[in-house]
Amino acid sequence: MHATDALMDERELVLRLIDGDEGAFCELYAAYKKRLLYFAMKFVKSHEFAEDIFQDAFTVVWQSRHFINPDASFSSYLYTIVRNRILNQIRDITNEEQLRRNILSQAVDVSNETSNQVLFHDLQELIGRALEKLTPRQREVFNMSRDLQMSHKEIAEALGISVNTVQEHLSLSLKVIRSYLVKYSDRSADLLLILFCLNL
């Protein structure tokens, strides 16, 4: 098959993907999996991390499918998403442990493992209750940012809202969570919020 024919076939798959065709999504997923895993592995040096990056990238593709330009290079679009995820992963691998240690050293005695475990357990419970105070859309935006590590622009495209609206939802969510922590925690609310939201 000539390269031109391959590109035309891929464009057809992308058009079907935009229309919500799960079969087209699976075909593109399978077509790019090997090369994108290889690409990611060169940087993160871990098959598990590379798999996470690849799957995360295709989660973004599916959620943002209505905003894909079928006349632009789908390959370039994919590699851009994966590259950004790789940069985030490298940043997190490099910085997260040190940052967590620095934050915990201010909150608890880091030499006391039991205290650390209690802190994280209490924090998860507090945050869980605080998230219940958010509106469904605020929770959705907050989780897309924190759990999926999607950028504000990616969230806006996926939900069909403006970047400013995304920022407003996140800002209000953090205010609600902080207010809840101030009310119900005897530890520093700002410190707990930073610890929980490192990836925001």
N, C-alpha and C positions, 0 to 999 in steps of 0.2 A: 504494500500500500504506500502510495506517495505521501510525502509530508502534508501536502495541500489537502489530500483526501482525509487524512487523519485529523487535521484541524477542523475540516468541515463536519466530520463525524462528532468531534468533541463539542463543536458549537451546537449541534443538534441535541446532544446530551445536556448541555448547559441550559438550552431553551426549555427542555423537558423538566430539568431541575427547578427552574424558575417557576414553572407551573405546578410544582409540588409533586412531581413524579418520583416516588421513592426508588423505583428501579433504576432511573438515571443516576440518582444519588449514589446508589450502591455500586454502579458501574464506575463512576468517577472515583469513588472511595477506593475500589480495588485497583484501578488503573494507576493511582498516585501513591498508594500505600508504600510500596517497596522503595521508590526513589526518595519520598519525603522522609521515611524512617532513616534511610542512609544519610540524607542531608542533615537531619537533626542529630544523629549519632556522632557525626564529626565534631559537634560542638559540645554536647552534653555528656558524651562518653557513657551513656547508660541507656540500655534498651527500654527499661521501664519508663524513664523520663521521656525518651523519644516517642514511645507509644502514647503517653499522656498528651504530649504536644500535638501529635498527629490527630488523635481523637478530638482534642479540644478545637483544633483548627476546623475540622469538618463539622463540629457542633456549630461553630460560628457560621460556616458556609450554609448549613441548613436553615439556621435561624434568620440569616440575612439574605436568603435566596432571592427574595423579591427585589432586592436592590443591586443585584449583580448585573453588570453591563455585558450582554452576550457578544457584543462586538469588540470588547477588550480581551486581552489575553487572560484566560482563566488560569493558566499556569502561573503567570506573574502574580495574579491575585492570591492564589494559594500560597506561593512561596513568601509573599509579603506577610501573610498571616502567620505562617510557620516561623519566619524570621523574627517577628515581634514576640512570639511565644518563647522562642529560644533565648532571646535577650532577657525576657522576664525571668525565665528559669535560671539562667546563669546569674542574674542579679540576685535572685532569691537564694540560690545555693551559696553564693559568696557572702551575702549580707545577713540572711535571716537568723542564723544561729547566733552570730555575734550581737545582732540587734536584740534578739530575745534575751540573751544573757545580760545585756546592759539594762534593759527595762526591768527584768526580774530582780536584778541586783538592787534596784531602788524600791521594789515592792516587797520582796521577801528575802530571807537569808538563802542565797543560792546554794549554800552547802547543805541545806536541809531539804532533801529530796521529797520527804513527806509533805512539807509545807508547800512545795511547788505543785505537787499533785493536787492538793486541796485547793490551791489558788485556781488552777485550770478547771477543776470540777465545778467550783463555785461560779467561776466566770461563765462557763458554758450554760449553767442553769440560769444565771442572771440575764445573759444575752438572749437566751431562748424566750424568757418571759418578756423581755423588752421588745423583741421582734413581733410578739403578738399584738403590741400596741400600734404597729404600723398598718397603714392601709394595704390592701392586696397589691396595688401597683408599686407602692414604696418597697414592700418586701421583695417583689419581683426584680426591681431595678437593683436593690441592695445585694441580692443573692447573685445576680448576673455579674455585678462588679466584683464582689468578694470571692464567690465560689468559682465562677467561670473565668474570672480575671479579664473580663471584656472591657475595652476602653469605653469612654463615654460616647464616642462616635459610633462604635459598634453596637452599643446598647440602643442608641437613638435609631439607628437603621433597622435593627431587629424589631423594635416595638413601634416604629413609625411615628416617633416623637422627636422633638428638637433636642439638640445637645444641651441647651439651657434648661429644658424640662428635666432631663436626666440629672443634671447637676443640682437642680432644685430638689428633686426627690431624694438624692443622696444626702444633701445638706440637712433636709428636714428629718430624714431617718436617723442621722447621727445625733441630731439635737434631741430627738425622742429617746434614743438609747442612752445618751449621756445623762439626760434628766432622770431616767429610770435608775441608772447606776448611782447618781447622787442621792437619790431618795432611799434606795434599798441596800447600798453597799457601804461598809465601814472603811473600805480602802479607797484610794484615789480614783475617782471616776475617769479622769483624763488618762491616767496610766493604764487602767483596764481597757479603755476604749482603744488606745493605741496598740496595745498588745493584741487585741482581738482583730483589729482592722489593718494589720500590717500590709495586706495586699490590696487595699483600696487604692 
